[in-house]
Amino acid sequence: MVKKLKKQYETPNRAWNQERMNKEAELSEKYGLTNKEEIYKAYSELRSLRRQARRLVSEPDSEEAKEVIQKVHRLGLVKSNAQLEDLLTLQVEDILNRRLQTAVHRRGLADTPLQARQLVTHGHVYIDGERVNIPGYTLTQEEEKQIEVEEFDETPEETEESEETEESSEGDEEVEEAEEVEGAEEVEGAEEDEEGETKE
């Protein structure tokens, strides 16, 4: 029997909430998201961090608390001298800002969030030399410095069109050369006829 995978995110308790739906629409447009699932994953990650912070706030000097703060700092969500209370002030936009898609757009490697998403999903984005094609990949501060976009001059369609144009131009040149040869042969034949008539 195949085990059913558990959802990695929590969905809203109320299916219809106009205020929440308007907020989701704004986030989708701002960050170039294609579905609500990406927003729900960001909210779930945010809730998880807040739960950890609330649980550890009574023991801020514990090793686990330090590890949580270091992890969140490594993701670029808080400063190095942050406290557990700072994790409680995080917003969903802070999580969305750490996505690979958003970073590509923010660094000027794409004109729009949707173009950034296309670059990522089509495999044109690399982190430290390794291709990453997941728009929602959460970046660390170090990884963000290593983002590179593969340079490409033409799309496959443009390449095919240019090849077809080259082939057609080559064909035209061959036809022109053949016509020139035929014309030259005709001229030579006419000259020979004229010489023959003159001798007679």
Residue pairs with C-beta under 8 A, 6 or more apart in sequence:
8 41
8 44
9 37
9 40
9 41
9 43
9 44
10 40
10 43
10 44
10 47
11 40
12 20
12 40
14 20
24 36
24 39
27 33
27 39
27 92
27 93
27 96
28 34
28 36
28 39
30 113
31 96
31 99
31 101
31 102
31 113
32 101
32 105
32 112
32 113
32 114
32 116
32 117
33 39
34 117
38 136
39 92
41 136
42 92
42 95
42 96
43 92
43 95
45 95
45 138
46 90
46 91
46 92
46 94
46 95
49 68
49 72
49 77
49 87
49 90
50 87
50 88
50 90
52 68
52 87
53 68
53 84
53 85
53 87
53 88
54 88
56 62
56 64
56 65
56 68
56 84
57 84
57 85
59 65
60 83
60 84
65 84
68 84
68 87
69 78
69 82
69 83
69 84
69 87
72 78
72 82
72 87
73 79
73 80
73 82
74 140
74 141
74 142
75 98
75 138
75 139
75 140
75 141
76 98
76 139
76 140
76 141
76 144
77 87
77 90
77 94
77 95
77 98
78 86
78 87
78 90
79 86
95 138
96 102
97 106
98 138
98 139
99 135
99 136
99 137
99 138
99 139
100 120
100 125
100 127
100 132
100 134
100 135
100 136
100 137
100 138
100 139
100 147
101 113
101 116
101 117
101 120
101 135
101 136
102 113
102 116
103 139
103 144
103 147
104 110
104 116
104 119
104 120
104 125
104 147
104 149
105 112
105 113
105 115
105 116
107 144
107 147
109 116
109 119
109 125
109 147
109 149
110 116
110 118
110 119
110 149
116 135
117 135
119 125
119 149
120 132
120 133
120 134
120 135
121 133
121 135
122 133
123 131
123 133
123 150
124 149
124 150
124 152
125 131
125 132
125 133
125 147
125 148
125 149
125 150
126 132
126 147
126 148
126 149
126 150
127 139
127 143
127 146
127 147
127 148
128 143
128 146
129 148
139 147
154 162
